Amino acid sequence: MDDSSPTRIDVEDTVDWLVDGVRSVKVSEDILRELCARLTKAGLPLYCVAVFVTTLHPNVAGRGFFWREDREEVEVAEASYEVLNSE
């Protein structure tokens, strides 16, 4: 057997958790925190992750969620609709 073959990373449980609707999580930023915890536990080398979502909120066009391995909290930023008209 060749030692240079890549290690298999099993994320099946994480995919099942996502498909099931992340029922163990109550607030949006905890979804990213839990997802990153599950993926790093499975062996995926993550250092930082950013997720951007649009909203249906009348004043908020979207939100950004930022996870870093060296921080406990997920940073959340909001963008108003004014950003769509900016350079």
CNS distance restraints for C-alpha pairs under 8 A (distance, minus, plus):
assign (resid   9 and name CA) (resid  42 and name CA) 6.07 0.50 0.50
assign (resid   9 and name CA) (resid  43 and name CA) 6.00 0.50 0.50
assign (resid   9 and name CA) (resid  44 and name CA) 6.82 0.50 0.50
assign (resid  10 and name CA) (resid  42 and name CA) 6.11 0.50 0.50
assign (resid  11 and name CA) (resid  15 and name CA) 6.21 0.50 0.50
assign (resid  11 and name CA) (resid  39 and name CA) 6.84 0.50 0.50
assign (resid  11 and name CA) (resid  42 and name CA) 6.37 0.50 0.50
assign (resid  12 and name CA) (resid  16 and name CA) 6.17 0.50 0.50
assign (resid  13 and name CA) (resid  17 and name CA) 6.16 0.50 0.50
assign (resid  14 and name CA) (resid  18 and name CA) 6.26 0.50 0.50
assign (resid  14 and name CA) (resid  35 and name CA) 7.30 0.50 0.50
assign (resid  14 and name CA) (resid  38 and name CA) 6.41 0.50 0.50
assign (resid  14 and name CA) (resid  39 and name CA) 7.27 0.50 0.50
assign (resid  15 and name CA) (resid  19 and name CA) 6.10 0.50 0.50
assign (resid  16 and name CA) (resid  20 and name CA) 5.98 0.50 0.50
assign (resid  17 and name CA) (resid  21 and name CA) 6.59 0.50 0.50
assign (resid  17 and name CA) (resid  22 and name CA) 5.49 0.50 0.50
assign (resid  17 and name CA) (resid  23 and name CA) 7.87 0.50 0.50
assign (resid  18 and name CA) (resid  22 and name CA) 5.27 0.50 0.50
assign (resid  22 and name CA) (resid  31 and name CA) 7.20 0.50 0.50
assign (resid  25 and name CA) (resid  30 and name CA) 6.20 0.50 0.50
assign (resid  25 and name CA) (resid  31 and name CA) 6.14 0.50 0.50
assign (resid  25 and name CA) (resid  34 and name CA) 7.98 0.50 0.50
assign (resid  26 and name CA) (resid  30 and name CA) 7.20 0.50 0.50
assign (resid  27 and name CA) (resid  31 and name CA) 7.07 0.50 0.50
assign (resid  28 and name CA) (resid  32 and name CA) 7.47 0.50 0.50
assign (resid  29 and name CA) (resid  33 and name CA) 6.54 0.50 0.50
assign (resid  29 and name CA) (resid  65 and name CA) 6.58 0.50 0.50
assign (resid  29 and name CA) (resid  74 and name CA) 5.93 0.50 0.50
assign (resid  29 and name CA) (resid  75 and name CA) 7.73 0.50 0.50
assign (resid  29 and name CA) (resid  76 and name CA) 7.15 0.50 0.50
assign (resid  30 and name CA) (resid  34 and name CA) 5.89 0.50 0.50
assign (resid  30 and name CA) (resid  74 and name CA) 7.45 0.50 0.50
assign (resid  31 and name CA) (resid  35 and name CA) 5.98 0.50 0.50
assign (resid  32 and name CA) (resid  36 and name CA) 6.04 0.50 0.50
assign (resid  32 and name CA) (resid  65 and name CA) 7.42 0.50 0.50
assign (resid  32 and name CA) (resid  67 and name CA) 7.10 0.50 0.50
assign (resid  32 and name CA) (resid  74 and name CA) 7.47 0.50 0.50
assign (resid  33 and name CA) (resid  37 and name CA) 6.18 0.50 0.50
assign (resid  33 and name CA) (resid  67 and name CA) 6.79 0.50 0.50
assign (resid  33 and name CA) (resid  73 and name CA) 7.75 0.50 0.50
assign (resid  33 and name CA) (resid  74 and name CA) 6.50 0.50 0.50
assign (resid  34 and name CA) (resid  38 and name CA) 6.12 0.50 0.50
assign (resid  35 and name CA) (resid  39 and name CA) 6.18 0.50 0.50
assign (resid  36 and name CA) (resid  40 and name CA) 6.02 0.50 0.50
assign (resid  36 and name CA) (resid  46 and name CA) 7.42 0.50 0.50
assign (resid  36 and name CA) (resid  49 and name CA) 7.97 0.50 0.50
assign (resid  36 and name CA) (resid  67 and name CA) 7.85 0.50 0.50
assign (resid  37 and name CA) (resid  41 and name CA) 6.03 0.50 0.50
assign (resid  38 and name CA) (resid  42 and name CA) 6.22 0.50 0.50
assign (resid  39 and name CA) (resid  43 and name CA) 6.54 0.50 0.50
assign (resid  39 and name CA) (resid  44 and name CA) 5.55 0.50 0.50
assign (resid  39 and name CA) (resid  46 and name CA) 7.84 0.50 0.50
assign (resid  40 and name CA) (resid  44 and name CA) 4.83 0.50 0.50
assign (resid  40 and name CA) (resid  45 and name CA) 5.95 0.50 0.50
assign (resid  40 and name CA) (resid  46 and name CA) 6.29 0.50 0.50
assign (resid  46 and name CA) (resid  69 and name CA) 7.19 0.50 0.50
assign (resid  47 and name CA) (resid  68 and name CA) 5.78 0.50 0.50
assign (resid  47 and name CA) (resid  69 and name CA) 5.18 0.50 0.50
assign (resid  48 and name CA) (resid  66 and name CA) 7.35 0.50 0.50
assign (resid  48 and name CA) (resid  67 and name CA) 5.47 0.50 0.50
assign (resid  48 and name CA) (resid  68 and name CA) 4.31 0.50 0.50
assign (resid  48 and name CA) (resid  69 and name CA) 6.23 0.50 0.50
assign (resid  49 and name CA) (resid  66 and name CA) 5.88 0.50 0.50
assign (resid  49 and name CA) (resid  67 and name CA) 5.13 0.50 0.50
assign (resid  49 and name CA) (resid  68 and name CA) 6.56 0.50 0.50
assign (resid  50 and name CA) (resid  64 and name CA) 6.93 0.50 0.50
assign (resid  50 and name CA) (resid  65 and name CA) 5.60 0.50 0.50
assign (resid  50 and name CA) (resid  66 and name CA) 4.55 0.50 0.50
assign (resid  50 and name CA) (resid  67 and name CA) 6.37 0.50 0.50
assign (resid  51 and name CA) (resid  64 and name CA) 5.70 0.50 0.50
assign (resid  51 and name CA) (resid  65 and name CA) 5.16 0.50 0.50
assign (resid  51 and name CA) (resid  66 and name CA) 6.64 0.50 0.50
assign (resid  52 and name CA) (resid  62 and name CA) 7.06 0.50 0.50
assign (resid  52 and name CA) (resid  63 and name CA) 5.78 0.50 0.50
assign (resid  52 and name CA) (resid  64 and name CA) 4.42 0.50 0.50
assign (resid  52 and name CA) (resid  65 and name CA) 6.38 0.50 0.50
assign (resid  53 and name CA) (resid  62 and name CA) 5.42 0.50 0.50
assign (resid  53 and name CA) (resid  63 and name CA) 5.48 0.50 0.50
assign (resid  53 and name CA) (resid  64 and name CA) 6.52 0.50 0.50
assign (resid  54 and name CA) (resid  61 and name CA) 5.75 0.50 0.50
assign (resid  54 and name CA) (resid  62 and name CA) 4.01 0.50 0.50
assign (resid  54 and name CA) (resid  63 and name CA) 6.46 0.50 0.50
assign (resid  55 and name CA) (resid  60 and name CA) 6.65 0.50 0.50
assign (resid  55 and name CA) (resid  61 and name CA) 5.59 0.50 0.50
assign (resid  55 and name CA) (resid  62 and name CA) 5.11 0.50 0.50
assign (resid  55 and name CA) (resid  63 and name CA) 7.42 0.50 0.50
assign (resid  56 and name CA) (resid  60 and name CA) 7.65 0.50 0.50
assign (resid  56 and name CA) (resid  61 and name CA) 7.25 0.50 0.50
assign (resid  57 and name CA) (resid  61 and name CA) 6.82 0.50 0.50
assign (resid  59 and name CA) (resid  80 and name CA) 5.88 0.50 0.50
assign (resid  59 and name CA) (resid  81 and name CA) 6.66 0.50 0.50
assign (resid  60 and name CA) (resid  78 and name CA) 6.58 0.50 0.50
assign (resid  60 and name CA) (resid  79 and name CA) 5.84 0.50 0.50
assign (resid  60 and name CA) (resid  80 and name CA) 4.49 0.50 0.50
assign (resid  60 and name CA) (resid  81 and name CA) 6.22 0.50 0.50
assign (resid  61 and name CA) (resid  78 and name CA) 7.64 0.50 0.50
assign (resid  61 and name CA) (resid  79 and name CA) 5.66 0.50 0.50
assign (resid  61 and name CA) (resid  80 and name CA) 5.07 0.50 0.50
assign (resid  61 and name CA) (resid  81 and name CA) 5.00 0.50 0.50
assign (resid  62 and name CA) (resid  78 and name CA) 5.90 0.50 0.50
assign (resid  62 and name CA) (resid  79 and name CA) 5.39 0.50 0.50
assign (resid  62 and name CA) (resid  80 and name CA) 7.10 0.50 0.50
assign (resid  63 and name CA) (resid  76 and name CA) 6.84 0.50 0.50
assign (resid  63 and name CA) (resid  77 and name CA) 5.56 0.50 0.50
assign (resid  63 and name CA) (resid  78 and name CA) 4.43 0.50 0.50
assign (resid  63 and name CA) (resid  79 and name CA) 6.18 0.50 0.50
assign (resid  64 and name CA) (resid  75 and name CA) 7.99 0.50 0.50
assign (resid  64 and name CA) (resid  76 and name CA) 5.63 0.50 0.50
assign (resid  64 and name CA) (resid  77 and name CA) 5.08 0.50 0.50
assign (resid  64 and name CA) (resid  78 and name CA) 6.36 0.50 0.50
assign (resid  65 and name CA) (resid  74 and name CA) 6.48 0.50 0.50
assign (resid  65 and name CA) (resid  75 and name CA) 5.72 0.50 0.50
assign (resid  65 and name CA) (resid  76 and name CA) 4.74 0.50 0.50
assign (resid  65 and name CA) (resid  77 and name CA) 6.67 0.50 0.50
assign (resid  66 and name CA) (resid  74 and name CA) 5.56 0.50 0.50
assign (resid  66 and name CA) (resid  75 and name CA) 5.00 0.50 0.50
assign (resid  66 and name CA) (resid  76 and name CA) 6.46 0.50 0.50
assign (resid  67 and name CA) (resid  71 and name CA) 7.45 0.50 0.50
assign (resid  67 and name CA) (resid  73 and name CA) 7.41 0.50 0.50
assign (resid  67 and name CA) (resid  74 and name CA) 4.96 0.50 0.50
assign (resid  67 and name CA) (resid  75 and name CA) 6.63 0.50 0.50
assign (resid  68 and name CA) (resid  74 and name CA) 7.50 0.50 0.50
assign (resid  79 and name CA) (resid  83 and name CA) 6.48 0.50 0.50
assign (resid  81 and name CA) (resid  85 and name CA) 7.66 0.50 0.50
assign (resid  82 and name CA) (resid  86 and name CA) 6.70 0.50 0.50
